[in-house]
Amino acid sequence: MLLAADVGNTNVVFALFEGREIKARWRIATEARRTGDEYAVWLLQLLEIEGYSREDVDSIIIGSVVPRSIHNLTVLSRKYFGVEPMIAGAGDTDWGIEIDVDEPRSLGADRALDAIAAHAKYEGDLIVIDFGTATTIDAVDFNGAYKGGIIAPGINLSLDALVGNTAKLPRIAIEKPASDSVIGRNTEDQMLIGVFWGYVALIEGLVARMKKEIGRPARVVATGGLALLFDEITDLFDEVDSDLTLLGLAILAERANS
């Protein structure tokens, strides 16, 4: 079985795959630095709870936007599973797609993995929106080539900036406002309207511009933690696929092992 580790700026998501099917997944915050040993203790306990053992894992792949995490997860892989991990985007797990931008090496692992997985699952031109620490909106053509995209602050990052740099504004939860009105009657409602509906307007406006520039019908695929929330109030998304990045890791591992 394949153990995949998707490392973001705030979380590590581990997933256990059989082929391209996810059998189990676990998420841990990366707010505090953890050693390979600390990750291993946590992960081995969860494997046992799910009915698996370390012997069930015969390959490991790591995808990371945080380079320093690769060392710790490599230690985990070698010491506790006896497996030399694959690193997404390197060696036998090279992206395998055309990256048609000015600086191909600057493309983040998560965006490359999303492009690979989206093209494998959906036909035609694609626009992939990933709601993470940053919100990225990427264009993938009908041949699977990554054509470029957009980076915008994630909604939680925007809220952190608003609260942290403005006097007297309280911390609020990200949720759909109780009313569709955009004229707030108190501070909390006004903040939520600005952040939530402002964000909806941001993604709808940028996707409309991207579709116009592509000039062909393009399917919009959304992934990331807040995709389901926004799917409730906009008809922008054709597909919501929360496991897109993990699937990209499984596809790369499949190619490397074939």
Buried (B, 14 or more C-beta within 10 A) or exposed (E): BBBBBBBBBBBBBBBBBEEBEBBBBBEBEBEEEBEBEBBBBBBBEBBEEEEBEBEBBEBBBBBBBBEEBBEBBBBBBBEBBEBEBBBBBEEEBEBBBBBEBEEEEEBBBBBBBBBBBBBBBBEEBBBBBBBBBBBBBBBBBEEBBBBBBBEBBBBBBBBEEBBEEEEEBEEBEBEBBEEEEBEBEEEBBBBBBBBBBEBBEBBBEBBEEBBEEBEEEBBBBBBBBBBEBBBEEEEBBEBBBEBBBBBBBBBBBBEBEE
